[in-house]
Amino acid sequence: MADSKHANGEPIVIKKYANRRLYNTRSSSYITLDHLAKMTREDIEFKVVDAKTGVDITHSILTQIIMDEEAGGEQMLPTSFLRQLIAMYGNSMQSLLPGYLEASMDHFRENQSKLRKAIEESIGANPLAQLAQRNMEMFKAAATAFVPGVKPGGKAVATDGEEIAALKAQMAEMQKKLDALGK
């Protein structure tokens, strides 16, 4: 994202004050953890620093966002995974885990993108998708027939007699289509 960093290539600096408030130095405004979660989802890079000491605390803030997300909604991290992760602390393989998890997540996102693209491409060439599209068009036409005072093009009917005649014609057309589908 072009807007993800300052013009000098540095991430946006967020200062965390002793009163637990977060200050976005780029927008000169106070923000919340929800704002940081949104920035993360939008791939906007930021760095959180302690306002008093200048120490980078981004890692602990991101961990806090994950904890809030896990507590507030549908949990994404299974208990067994969390247990295994905790068990890795102090393990001789601990130093290898961050790189492995990062590579796994990158691989997952690549596969997710490829799958989304394959589904989008297959819908366009899929006869069932085309049939579903036609069914939707017929459904819209049927719904229009039952809305008083509106012709299929969305124009108002001039008189009650014309309205009834138009509705009868639409009903007859729909009956023909239904009969054809039933064969």
Secondary structure in CASP SS format (residue, H / E / C, confidence):
PFRMAT SS
TARGET T0000
AUTHOR 0000-0000-0000
METHOD secondary structure of the structure
MODEL  1
M C 1.00
A H 1.00
D H 1.00
S H 1.00
K E 1.00
H C 1.00
A C 1.00
N C 1.00
G C 1.00
E C 1.00
P E 1.00
I E 1.00
V E 1.00
I E 1.00
K E 1.00
K E 1.00
Y C 1.00
A C 1.00
N C 1.00
R C 1.00
R C 1.00
L E 1.00
Y E 1.00
N E 1.00
T C 1.00
R C 1.00
S C 1.00
S C 1.00
S E 1.00
Y E 1.00
I E 1.00
T C 1.00
L H 1.00
D H 1.00
H H 1.00
L H 1.00
A H 1.00
K H 1.00
M H 1.00
T H 1.00
R H 1.00
E C 1.00
D C 1.00
I C 1.00
E C 1.00
F E 1.00
K E 1.00
V E 1.00
V E 1.00
D E 1.00
A C 1.00
K C 1.00
T C 1.00
G C 1.00
V C 1.00
D E 1.00
I C 1.00
T H 1.00
H H 1.00
S H 1.00
I H 1.00
L H 1.00
T H 1.00
Q H 1.00
I H 1.00
I H 1.00
M H 1.00
D H 1.00
E H 1.00
E H 1.00
A H 1.00
G H 1.00
G C 1.00
E C 1.00
Q C 1.00
M C 1.00
L C 1.00
P C 1.00
T H 1.00
S H 1.00
F H 1.00
L H 1.00
R H 1.00
Q H 1.00
L H 1.00
I H 1.00
A H 1.00
M H 1.00
Y C 1.00
G C 1.00
N C 1.00
S C 1.00
M C 1.00
Q C 1.00
S C 1.00
L C 1.00
L H 1.00
P H 1.00
G H 1.00
Y H 1.00
L H 1.00
E H 1.00
A H 1.00
S H 1.00
M H 1.00
D H 1.00
H H 1.00
F H 1.00
R H 1.00
E H 1.00
N H 1.00
Q H 1.00
S H 1.00
K H 1.00
L H 1.00
R H 1.00
K H 1.00
A H 1.00
I H 1.00
E H 1.00
E H 1.00
S H 1.00
I H 1.00
G H 1.00
A H 1.00
N C 1.00
P H 1.00
L H 1.00
A H 1.00
Q H 1.00
L H 1.00
A H 1.00
Q H 1.00
R H 1.00
N H 1.00
M H 1.00
E H 1.00
M H 1.00
F H 1.00
K H 1.00
A H 1.00
A H 1.00
A H 1.00
T H 1.00
A H 1.00
F C 1.00
V C 1.00
P C 1.00
G C 1.00
V E 1.00
K C 1.00
P C 1.00
G C 1.00
G C 1.00
K C 1.00
A E 1.00
V C 1.00
A C 1.00
T C 1.00
D H 1.00
G H 1.00
E H 1.00
E H 1.00
I H 1.00
A H 1.00
A H 1.00
L H 1.00
K H 1.00
A H 1.00
Q H 1.00
M H 1.00
A H 1.00
E H 1.00
M H 1.00
Q H 1.00
K H 1.00
K H 1.00
L H 1.00
D H 1.00
A H 1.00
L H 1.00
G H 1.00
K C 1.00
END
